[in-house]
């Protein structure tokens, strides 16, 4: 039999093919192991990502940060009780960034207060003074620092729609930035009911299934402007963060620019002064050169459209202004509530008058108690439920109130939808039935919603930062067509 000889080019291809198969045989398991390592499990529904941060969704069995342990333990205990009770229940998630770095606008203190308020609303709905059915299992959803891992967490939440958890609503939703807006839209596309607790950017509206319990930045700018005019301030300058993903700062600065100027002589004495917080290492320098310009422009007030953590640097700069003989009044937005007690005390040292529009304050309704649900407000007063459960935490920042009202809104939607099948879509439809006698009995006031998802006639507290770094209530400035209520 003649010997079979293969052409050289075919031999080469066979040899190369064998080598490639051998390499892949080794490489594929290594790749799988690498992926598994990157996505190592921290707990049920929670994975460790490449920066050693644990993100995802938990029922409280995994603690995202040590300072959250007391409240997460309470959430876990309530969830276990609901599951063992045999009663019908659905799930509501509270989503934000719970693992924080210096890049986040929220502080650890503020997100802890949010979760405490969310737990209070769960408790009241399940077995408190607002007890209703079906019961609520509260899930805690962490998008990671800066919401960098929102896609993983959102995917996990979407999976919970059809699991035993029967997720129908997501609350919280984080601050007003691009990542959180993307997350919100994806959740909306999958038919979940959505209630924001602290999002104020004016352009976040007309999204299917979405409402918020906060006033918008237009409302805040109107309240700030109206307060300054009542205080005989006629001239102002806007200082604004120009970072492209900071919808909070942009919409706040735009709104104040529009509402402050009028035919009665209220005007801005200079073009908007900007800094860009997305450029690390330079935005602080940009803030430091502004006081010299302000000394030349001589505005009676400065409207600061930026995050609270930037405000402290701005106040440091003004405290070192070349015109020490001039006094400055600075007014800013609700992100000041994200400052820690230490931050606030440091800011107070600037010897500059600082005012800000808050989202809520426990003393808002002392002058007008009929404008709020008495039982809801009492939970946030000294000796109330939160004082009993978490005695070392203060209540002045309003974060717990807003988170409570967001979860309470979802809970009321669930209760109203229970006449039929409770789904994300049916709960979201109920949001627009919450008017007249169906308003949500929130601790920030009774809540109903306009067609675009914004709250109707939401009151806004004007707060003053005193020398001890505490927020003092000055007045309640809203609704727009009503006079402010002075202290």
C-alpha positions as CSV (number, residue, x, y, z in Angstrom):
1,X,0.0,0.0,0.0
2,X,1.4,3.4,-0.9
3,X,2.4,5.7,2.0
4,X,-0.1,8.6,2.6
5,X,1.7,12.0,2.6
6,X,0.1,15.2,3.8
7,X,0.9,18.5,2.1
8,X,3.0,20.8,4.4
9,X,0.4,23.5,4.7
10,X,-2.2,21.1,6.0
11,X,0.2,19.6,8.5
12,X,0.9,23.2,9.8
13,X,-2.8,23.8,10.2
14,X,-3.4,20.6,12.1
15,X,-0.5,21.4,14.4
16,X,-1.7,24.9,15.0
17,X,-5.2,23.6,15.6
18,X,-4.0,21.1,18.2
19,X,-2.0,23.9,20.0
20,X,-5.0,26.2,20.1
21,X,-7.3,23.5,21.5
22,X,-4.7,22.7,24.1
23,X,-4.4,26.4,25.1
24,X,-8.1,26.9,25.3
25,X,-8.5,23.7,27.4
26,X,-6.3,25.4,30.0
27,X,-7.4,29.0,29.5
28,X,-11.2,28.5,29.7
29,X,-11.2,27.0,33.2
30,X,-8.8,29.8,34.3
31,X,-11.2,32.4,32.9
32,X,-14.2,30.9,34.6
33,X,-12.3,30.8,37.9
34,X,-11.3,34.5,37.4
35,X,-14.9,35.5,36.8
36,X,-16.1,33.5,39.8
37,X,-13.4,35.1,42.0
38,X,-14.5,38.6,40.8
39,X,-18.1,37.7,41.5
40,X,-17.6,35.9,44.8
41,X,-20.6,35.6,47.0
42,X,-20.9,37.9,50.0
43,X,-24.4,36.5,50.9
44,X,-27.7,35.5,49.2
45,X,-28.2,37.9,46.4
46,X,-25.0,39.9,47.1
47,X,-21.7,39.6,45.2
48,X,-18.2,41.0,45.7
49,X,-17.1,43.0,42.7
50,X,-13.6,43.8,41.5
51,X,-13.0,46.6,44.0
52,X,-13.9,44.3,47.0
53,X,-17.3,46.0,47.3
54,X,-20.3,43.9,48.0
55,X,-23.4,44.9,46.0
56,X,-26.8,43.5,45.3
57,X,-30.0,42.7,47.2
58,X,-30.5,41.3,50.7
59,X,-33.4,40.8,53.2
60,X,-31.1,42.0,56.0
61,X,-29.2,38.8,56.3
62,X,-26.1,40.4,54.8
63,X,-24.9,43.7,56.4
64,X,-23.4,46.1,53.9
65,X,-21.6,48.2,56.5
66,X,-21.1,47.9,60.3
67,X,-22.9,51.1,61.1
68,X,-26.0,49.6,59.3
69,X,-26.1,46.5,61.5
70,X,-28.7,47.7,64.1
71,X,-31.3,48.7,61.5
72,X,-30.6,45.8,59.2
73,X,-31.1,43.3,62.0
74,X,-34.5,44.9,62.6
75,X,-35.4,44.6,58.9
76,X,-34.3,41.0,58.9
77,X,-36.3,40.1,62.0
78,X,-39.5,41.7,60.5
79,X,-39.0,39.9,57.2
80,X,-38.6,36.6,59.0
81,X,-41.8,37.3,61.0
82,X,-43.7,38.1,57.8
83,X,-42.5,35.0,56.0
84,X,-43.4,32.7,58.9
85,X,-46.8,34.3,59.5
86,X,-48.5,32.5,56.6
87,X,-50.1,35.8,55.6
88,X,-49.9,37.1,52.0
89,X,-47.0,39.4,51.4
90,X,-45.2,41.2,48.6
91,X,-41.8,42.9,48.6
92,X,-40.7,46.5,48.4
93,X,-37.0,47.3,47.9
94,X,-35.1,50.3,49.3
95,X,-32.3,51.1,46.8
96,X,-29.4,53.5,47.1
97,X,-25.6,53.5,47.6
98,X,-25.0,51.9,51.0
99,X,-21.2,51.4,50.6
100,X,-19.7,54.8,50.3
101,X,-16.4,56.5,49.5
102,X,-15.3,60.1,49.4
103,X,-16.7,60.3,45.8
104,X,-20.3,60.0,47.0
105,X,-22.5,62.9,47.7
106,X,-24.4,61.0,50.4
107,X,-22.8,60.4,53.8
108,X,-22.9,57.1,55.8
109,X,-25.0,58.9,58.4
110,X,-27.6,60.0,55.8
111,X,-28.2,56.6,54.2
112,X,-28.4,55.0,57.7
113,X,-31.2,57.4,58.6
114,X,-32.9,56.6,55.3
115,X,-32.9,52.9,56.1
116,X,-34.2,53.6,59.6
117,X,-37.1,55.6,58.1
118,X,-37.8,52.8,55.6
119,X,-38.0,50.2,58.4
120,X,-40.4,52.4,60.4
121,X,-42.8,52.5,57.4
122,X,-42.6,48.7,57.0
123,X,-43.3,48.3,60.7
124,X,-46.3,50.6,60.6
125,X,-47.8,48.9,57.6
126,X,-47.2,45.3,58.8
127,X,-48.2,45.6,62.5
128,X,-48.4,49.2,63.6
129,X,-51.0,51.9,63.5
130,X,-51.4,51.6,59.6
131,X,-51.6,47.8,59.6
132,X,-52.8,46.5,56.2
133,X,-52.6,43.6,53.9
134,X,-50.8,42.2,52.0
135,X,-47.8,42.6,54.3
136,X,-44.4,43.9,53.1
137,X,-41.1,42.2,53.0
138,X,-38.4,45.0,52.8
139,X,-35.4,44.3,50.6
140,X,-32.2,46.4,50.9
141,X,-30.6,47.1,47.5
142,X,-27.0,48.4,47.3
143,X,-25.7,49.9,44.0
144,X,-22.3,50.5,45.4
145,X,-20.3,53.7,45.7
146,X,-21.4,56.3,43.1
147,X,-24.0,53.7,41.9
148,X,-21.2,52.3,39.9
149,X,-22.7,48.8,40.0
150,X,-26.4,49.7,39.5
151,X,-26.8,47.3,36.5
152,X,-26.0,44.3,38.7
153,X,-28.4,45.4,41.4
154,X,-31.2,46.3,39.0
155,X,-30.9,42.9,37.3
156,X,-31.1,41.3,40.7
157,X,-34.2,43.3,41.6
158,X,-35.9,42.4,38.2
159,X,-35.3,38.7,39.0
160,X,-37.1,39.2,42.3
161,X,-40.3,40.1,40.5
162,X,-41.0,36.5,39.6
163,X,-39.3,34.8,42.6
164,X,-41.0,34.0,46.0
165,X,-40.3,37.6,47.0
166,X,-42.8,39.0,44.5
167,X,-41.2,42.4,44.2
168,X,-43.6,45.1,43.2
169,X,-42.0,48.4,44.1
170,X,-38.6,50.0,44.5
171,X,-38.1,53.1,46.7
172,X,-35.2,55.3,47.6
173,X,-33.5,55.3,44.2
174,X,-30.5,57.5,45.3
175,X,-29.5,61.1,44.5
176,X,-30.2,62.9,41.2
177,X,-27.4,61.8,39.0
178,X,-27.0,60.0,35.6
179,X,-26.4,56.5,36.9
180,X,-29.5,56.6,39.1
181,X,-31.6,57.9,36.3
182,X,-30.4,55.0,34.1
183,X,-31.3,52.6,36.9
184,X,-34.7,54.2,37.4
185,X,-35.6,53.9,33.7
186,X,-34.6,50.3,33.5
187,X,-36.7,49.4,36.5
188,X,-39.6,51.4,34.9
189,X,-39.2,49.4,31.7
190,X,-39.7,46.2,33.7
191,X,-43.0,47.4,35.2
192,X,-42.0,48.1,38.7
193,X,-43.6,50.9,40.8
194,X,-41.0,53.5,41.8
195,X,-41.0,56.0,44.6
196,X,-38.0,58.4,45.0
197,X,-37.2,59.6,48.5
198,X,-34.6,62.3,47.9
199,X,-34.4,62.9,44.1
200,X,-35.1,66.5,43.3
201,X,-33.7,67.1,39.8
202,X,-36.5,68.8,37.9
203,X,-35.9,66.8,34.7
204,X,-36.6,63.5,36.4
205,X,-40.3,63.3,35.5
206,X,-42.9,61.7,33.2
207,X,-41.4,58.2,33.7
208,X,-43.8,55.4,33.7
209,X,-44.6,54.1,37.2
210,X,-42.4,56.8,38.9
211,X,-43.4,59.3,41.6
212,X,-41.4,61.2,44.2
213,X,-42.2,62.4,47.7
214,X,-39.7,65.3,47.5
215,X,-40.3,68.8,46.1
216,X,-38.4,69.5,42.8
217,X,-35.4,71.8,42.4
218,X,-37.7,74.4,40.8
219,X,-39.8,74.3,44.1
220,X,-36.7,74.6,46.2
221,X,-35.4,77.5,44.1
222,X,-38.7,79.3,44.3
223,X,-38.7,78.8,48.1
224,X,-35.1,80.1,48.4
225,X,-35.9,83.1,46.1
226,X,-39.1,84.0,48.0
227,X,-37.3,83.8,51.3
228,X,-34.5,86.1,50.1
229,X,-36.9,88.6,48.7
230,X,-38.8,88.7,52.0
231,X,-35.5,89.4,53.7
232,X,-35.0,92.5,51.3
233,X,-32.2,90.8,49.3
234,X,-32.1,92.4,45.9
235,X,-28.9,91.1,44.4
236,X,-27.4,87.7,44.1
237,X,-24.8,85.5,42.4
238,X,-25.1,81.8,41.4
239,X,-22.2,79.5,42.1
240,X,-22.8,76.1,40.4
241,X,-21.2,72.7,39.9
242,X,-20.8,72.3,36.1
243,X,-20.1,68.5,36.2
244,X,-22.0,66.9,33.3
245,X,-23.6,64.1,35.4
246,X,-24.8,66.3,38.2
247,X,-28.5,66.9,37.3
248,X,-29.1,68.1,40.8
249,X,-26.8,71.1,40.5
250,X,-27.7,72.0,37.0
251,X,-31.5,72.1,37.5
252,X,-31.1,73.9,40.8
253,X,-28.9,76.6,39.3
254,X,-31.1,77.0,36.3
255,X,-34.2,77.3,38.4
256,X,-32.9,79.9,40.8
257,X,-31.5,82.0,37.9
258,X,-35.0,82.0,36.3
259,X,-37.1,82.7,39.4
260,X,-35.0,85.2,41.3
261,X,-34.8,87.8,38.6
262,X,-37.9,90.0,38.1
263,X,-39.2,93.4,37.0
264,X,-39.1,94.6,40.7
265,X,-35.3,94.9,40.5
266,X,-34.2,91.6,41.9
267,X,-31.2,90.7,39.8
268,X,-28.0,88.6,39.4
269,X,-25.0,91.0,39.5
270,X,-22.7,88.7,37.5
271,X,-22.6,85.7,35.2
272,X,-22.9,82.3,36.8
273,X,-19.7,81.2,38.5
274,X,-18.9,77.5,37.9
275,X,-16.6,74.8,39.1
276,X,-16.4,71.2,37.8
277,X,-16.4,68.6,40.6
278,X,-15.7,65.8,38.1
279,X,-12.2,67.1,37.6
280,X,-10.3,65.9,40.6
281,X,-7.6,68.1,42.1
282,X,-8.8,71.3,40.4
283,X,-12.4,72.0,41.6
284,X,-11.1,73.0,45.0
285,X,-8.8,75.5,43.4
286,X,-11.7,76.9,41.4
287,X,-13.7,77.5,44.5
288,X,-10.8,79.2,46.2
289,X,-10.5,82.0,43.6
290,X,-14.2,82.9,43.8
291,X,-14.2,84.9,47.1
292,X,-12.0,87.6,45.5
293,X,-14.5,88.0,42.7
294,X,-17.4,88.1,45.1
295,X,-15.7,90.9,47.0
296,X,-15.7,92.9,43.8
297,X,-19.3,92.0,42.8
298,X,-20.8,92.7,46.2
299,X,-23.9,90.5,46.0
300,X,-26.2,90.5,49.0
301,X,-26.5,86.7,48.7
302,X,-24.8,83.8,47.0
303,X,-26.9,80.9,45.8
304,X,-24.8,77.7,45.9
305,X,-26.0,75.0,43.4
306,X,-23.7,72.2,44.4
307,X,-23.4,69.2,46.7
308,X,-23.1,69.6,50.4
309,X,-19.6,68.2,50.5
310,X,-18.5,71.0,48.1
311,X,-20.3,73.6,50.2
312,X,-17.9,73.1,53.1
313,X,-14.9,73.9,50.8
314,X,-16.7,76.9,49.4
315,X,-17.4,78.2,53.0
316,X,-13.7,77.7,53.9
317,X,-12.8,79.8,50.9
318,X,-15.2,82.6,51.8
319,X,-14.0,82.6,55.4
320,X,-10.6,83.6,54.0
321,X,-12.0,86.3,51.7
322,X,-9.9,89.5,51.1
323,X,-12.9,91.7,52.1
324,X,-13.2,90.6,55.7
325,X,-15.4,93.7,56.4
326,X,-18.2,92.4,54.2
327,X,-20.8,89.9,55.4
328,X,-22.1,87.2,53.2
329,X,-25.4,85.3,53.1
330,X,-25.2,81.9,51.4
331,X,-28.3,79.9,50.6
332,X,-28.3,76.5,49.0
333,X,-30.3,73.3,48.4
334,X,-31.3,70.2,50.2
335,X,-28.1,68.3,49.6
336,X,-26.8,70.0,52.7
337,X,-28.7,67.4,54.6
338,X,-26.1,64.8,53.5
339,X,-23.4,66.5,55.6
340,X,-22.4,64.8,58.8
341,X,-22.7,66.5,62.2
342,X,-18.9,67.1,62.0
343,X,-19.2,68.6,58.5
344,X,-22.0,70.9,59.7
345,X,-20.0,72.0,62.8
346,X,-17.0,72.8,60.5
347,X,-19.2,74.7,58.1
348,X,-20.6,76.8,61.0
349,X,-17.1,77.9,61.8
350,X,-16.9,79.9,58.6
351,X,-18.8,82.8,60.2
352,X,-20.9,83.2,57.1
353,X,-24.7,83.1,57.3
354,X,-25.8,79.8,55.8
355,X,-29.4,78.9,54.9
356,X,-30.7,76.0,52.9
357,X,-33.9,74.5,51.6
358,X,-34.5,71.2,53.3
359,X,-36.7,68.3,52.3
360,X,-38.3,67.9,55.8
361,X,-37.7,68.8,59.4
362,X,-39.3,67.4,62.5
363,X,-40.4,70.8,63.7
364,X,-42.1,71.8,60.4
365,X,-45.7,71.5,61.6
366,X,-45.5,73.0,65.1
367,X,-47.2,76.1,63.9
368,X,-49.8,74.2,61.7
369,X,-50.3,70.7,63.1
370,X,-53.3,70.0,60.8
371,X,-51.1,70.0,57.7
372,X,-49.5,66.7,58.6
373,X,-50.6,63.4,60.0
374,X,-50.1,63.6,63.7
375,X,-49.3,59.9,64.2
376,X,-46.7,60.1,61.5
377,X,-45.0,63.2,62.8
378,X,-44.9,61.9,66.4
379,X,-42.6,59.0,65.3
380,X,-39.9,61.5,64.6
381,X,-40.3,63.6,67.7
382,X,-38.2,63.1,70.9
383,X,-39.4,59.9,72.5
384,X,-40.9,58.6,69.2
385,X,-40.2,55.2,67.7
386,X,-36.9,56.1,66.1
387,X,-35.6,57.6,69.3
388,X,-36.5,54.3,71.0
389,X,-35.1,52.0,68.4
390,X,-32.0,54.1,67.4
391,X,-31.3,56.4,70.4
392,X,-27.9,57.6,69.3
393,X,-29.1,59.0,65.9
394,X,-30.3,62.6,65.5
395,X,-33.4,63.4,63.4
396,X,-32.7,66.9,62.0
397,X,-31.5,66.0,58.5
398,X,-35.0,64.9,57.3
399,X,-33.6,61.8,55.5
400,X,-35.5,59.3,57.7
401,X,-38.7,61.3,57.2
402,X,-38.4,61.2,53.4
403,X,-37.5,57.5,53.2
404,X,-40.4,56.7,55.5
405,X,-42.8,58.7,53.3
406,X,-41.4,56.9,50.2
407,X,-42.0,53.4,51.6
408,X,-45.3,54.5,53.1
409,X,-46.4,55.6,49.6
410,X,-45.5,52.2,48.1
411,X,-47.3,50.5,51.1
412,X,-50.5,52.5,50.5
413,X,-50.3,51.7,46.8
414,X,-50.1,48.0,47.6
415,X,-53.0,48.2,50.0
416,X,-55.1,50.1,47.4
417,X,-54.2,47.6,44.6
418,X,-55.1,44.6,46.8
419,X,-58.7,44.8,45.6
420,X,-57.3,43.0,42.5
421,X,-53.9,41.5,41.6
422,X,-51.0,43.2,43.3
423,X,-48.3,43.9,40.6
424,X,-45.9,46.6,39.9
425,X,-48.2,48.1,37.3
426,X,-51.3,47.9,39.5
427,X,-49.4,49.6,42.4
428,X,-48.1,52.4,40.1
429,X,-51.7,53.0,38.9
430,X,-52.8,53.6,42.5
431,X,-50.2,56.5,42.9
432,X,-52.5,58.7,40.8
433,X,-55.6,57.8,42.9
434,X,-53.9,59.2,46.0
435,X,-55.8,62.4,46.2
436,X,-58.4,64.0,48.5
437,X,-59.1,61.5,51.2
438,X,-56.6,59.0,49.8
439,X,-53.6,61.2,50.3
440,X,-50.5,59.5,51.9
441,X,-50.3,60.5,55.6
442,X,-46.6,61.4,55.4
443,X,-44.4,62.8,58.1
444,X,-43.4,65.5,55.7
445,X,-47.1,66.4,55.1
446,X,-50.0,64.8,53.3
447,X,-48.9,63.6,49.9
448,X,-50.6,63.4,46.5
449,X,-49.2,63.4,43.0
450,X,-49.5,65.3,39.7
451,X,-49.7,63.4,36.4
452,X,-45.9,63.9,35.9
453,X,-45.1,62.1,39.1
454,X,-44.2,65.2,41.1
455,X,-45.9,65.8,44.5
456,X,-48.6,68.4,44.7
457,X,-48.1,71.5,46.8
458,X,-45.2,70.2,48.8
459,X,-44.0,72.3,51.7
460,X,-40.3,73.2,52.0
461,X,-38.6,74.2,55.2
462,X,-36.0,77.0,55.2
463,X,-33.3,76.0,57.6
464,X,-30.4,78.1,59.2
465,X,-27.1,76.6,60.1
466,X,-26.3,77.9,63.6
467,X,-23.0,78.3,65.3
468,X,-23.2,74.8,66.7
469,X,-23.7,73.2,63.3
470,X,-27.4,72.5,63.9
471,X,-30.2,73.1,61.5
472,X,-32.7,75.6,62.9
473,X,-36.1,75.9,61.3
474,X,-36.7,79.5,60.1
475,X,-39.9,79.1,58.2
476,X,-42.0,76.8,56.1
477,X,-42.0,78.2,52.6
478,X,-44.6,76.6,50.3
479,X,-47.0,75.8,48.7
480,X,-46.2,78.6,46.2
481,X,-49.6,80.2,46.3
482,X,-49.7,80.5,50.1
483,X,-47.7,82.8,52.4
484,X,-44.7,81.4,54.3
485,X,-45.2,80.3,57.8
486,X,-42.7,82.1,60.1
487,X,-41.4,80.6,63.3
